[in-house]
Amino acid sequence: MIASALAKLVWRTGLKRVSWLRLWAASSGCAALAMLGGLVVFAHDGRLTTYAAMVVAAALGLWWVGFRPFRKAA
């Protein structure tokens, strides 16, 4: 939620048409998938690589919703 709020604050004009809920859902959903992947691969929680993957996945989720190149311009 913090990443979504910061992205909305920093890129105010670029993300004007994207809702907070959509940004939050994309970033948290991608992070949850990364966490599940880490649990499958490492068989337990708490690995630093899983947390790093969660950060990268959340950032990619925000990018996908807000800044992907083929998004329709308003």
C-alpha positions in Angstrom: 0.0 0.0 0.0 2.9 2.3 0.7 4.4 1.7 -2.7 1.1 2.5 -4.4 0.8 5.7 -2.4 4.3 6.8 -3.2 3.9 6.0 -6.9 0.7 8.0 -7.0 2.4 10.9 -5.2 5.6 10.9 -7.3 4.0 10.4 -10.7 0.8 12.4 -10.1 0.2 13.3 -13.7 1.2 10.0 -15.2 -1.0 8.0 -12.8 -4.0 10.4 -12.7 -6.4 8.0 -14.4 -5.3 4.9 -12.5 -7.1 4.3 -9.2 -5.4 3.7 -5.9 -7.2 0.4 -5.5 -6.0 -0.9 -8.9 -2.4 0.0 -8.1 -2.6 -1.6 -4.7 -4.2 -4.8 -6.0 -1.6 -5.2 -8.7 1.4 -4.6 -6.4 0.1 -6.8 -3.5 -1.1 -9.5 -5.9 2.2 -9.8 -7.6 4.0 -9.8 -4.2 1.7 -12.5 -2.9 2.5 -14.7 -6.0 6.2 -14.1 -5.4 5.8 -15.2 -1.8 4.0 -18.3 -2.8 6.7 -19.1 -5.3 9.3 -18.7 -2.6 7.4 -21.0 -0.3 7.2 -23.6 -3.1 10.9 -23.3 -4.0 12.4 -23.0 -0.5 9.7 -25.0 1.5 9.6 -22.3 4.3 9.2 -18.6 4.8 11.9 -16.2 5.8 14.4 -16.4 2.9 15.9 -13.1 1.9 15.6 -14.1 -1.8 11.9 -14.5 -1.4 11.6 -11.0 0.1 13.7 -9.5 -2.7 11.5 -11.3 -5.2 8.4 -9.8 -3.5 9.9 -6.2 -3.8 10.7 -6.7 -7.5 7.3 -8.3 -8.2 5.4 -5.4 -6.5 7.4 -2.9 -8.5 6.6 -4.8 -11.7 3.0 -4.9 -10.8 2.9 -1.1 -10.3 4.7 -0.7 -13.7 2.3 -3.0 -15.4 -0.8 -1.2 -14.3 0.6 2.4 -14.5 3.3 2.6 -17.1 3.4 -0.3 -19.6 4.2 1.0 -23.1 1.0 -0.3 -24.7 -1.4 1.2 -22.2 -4.0 3.4 -23.9 -3.2 7.1 -23.5 -6.0 9.3 -22.3 
